[in-house]
Amino acid sequence: MKEKNIEVKIASGLEARPVALFVQAASQFQSNIYVSVQNKKVNAKSIMGMMSLGVLEGESILITAEGEDEEEAVVALEKYLTEGK
């Protein structure tokens, strides 16, 4: 299992379009991936779950990945959240 705290640097935070792109990126991996903010934990591959978090720019989230490609998943999702790529 791989975990990493990441500060969101997307100017608009995780609203509709950035969430859709994040979920699309997470869905490319076989690993189970979760995002935790405060006391909420959701499946990173669920658009409705991710939208329910209401993450803002500058907020810190915890990404947890478990599976055969967990390392790659965390690296790719961190890159998206910090660089928008």
C-alpha positions in Angstrom: 0.0 0.0 0.0 1.2 3.5 -0.9 0.0 6.7 0.7 0.9 10.3 0.1 -0.4 13.6 1.3 -0.7 16.1 -1.6 -1.5 19.8 -1.7 -3.9 20.5 -4.5 -2.5 23.3 -6.8 -5.2 23.4 -9.4 -6.5 27.0 -9.4 -10.1 26.1 -9.4 -9.7 23.2 -7.0 -11.5 20.0 -7.8 -14.6 21.1 -9.4 -16.4 19.4 -12.3 -13.8 19.4 -15.1 -10.7 18.8 -13.0 -12.6 16.0 -11.1 -13.5 14.4 -14.4 -9.9 14.4 -15.5 -8.7 13.2 -12.1 -11.2 10.3 -12.2 -10.1 9.5 -15.8 -6.5 9.4 -14.7 -7.2 7.2 -11.7 -9.3 4.8 -13.8 -6.2 4.0 -15.9 -4.7 2.0 -13.0 -5.6 -1.5 -11.7 -5.0 -0.5 -8.1 -7.7 0.4 -5.7 -7.3 4.2 -5.1 -8.9 6.3 -2.4 -8.8 10.0 -1.6 -9.3 11.1 2.0 -10.1 14.7 3.1 -10.7 15.3 6.8 -13.1 12.5 7.8 -14.3 11.6 4.3 -12.8 8.8 2.2 -14.0 8.1 -1.4 -13.1 5.9 -4.3 -10.9 8.0 -6.6 -12.5 6.3 -9.6 -16.0 7.6 -8.6 -16.9 11.0 -10.1 -19.8 11.5 -7.7 -17.6 10.5 -4.7 -14.8 12.9 -5.8 -17.3 15.8 -6.4 -18.7 15.3 -2.9 -15.3 16.2 -1.4 -15.4 19.8 -2.6 -11.6 20.1 -2.5 -10.2 23.6 -2.9 -6.9 24.9 -4.1 -4.3 24.7 -1.4 -6.1 22.0 0.5 -4.2 18.8 1.4 -5.6 15.4 0.5 -4.4 11.9 1.2 -4.2 9.5 -1.7 -4.0 5.8 -0.9 -3.4 3.2 -3.6 -3.1 -0.6 -3.2 -2.4 -3.0 -6.0 0.2 -4.0 -8.6 0.6 -0.4 -10.0 0.1 1.6 -6.8 3.4 3.4 -7.1 2.8 4.6 -10.6 -0.8 5.6 -9.7 0.3 7.8 -6.8 3.0 9.5 -8.9 0.6 10.2 -11.8 -2.2 11.5 -9.6 0.3 13.7 -7.7 1.6 15.1 -11.0 -2.0 16.0 -12.1 -2.9 17.6 -8.7 0.3 19.7 -8.6 1.0 20.4 -12.2 -2.4 19.9 -13.9 -0.9 17.3 -16.2 
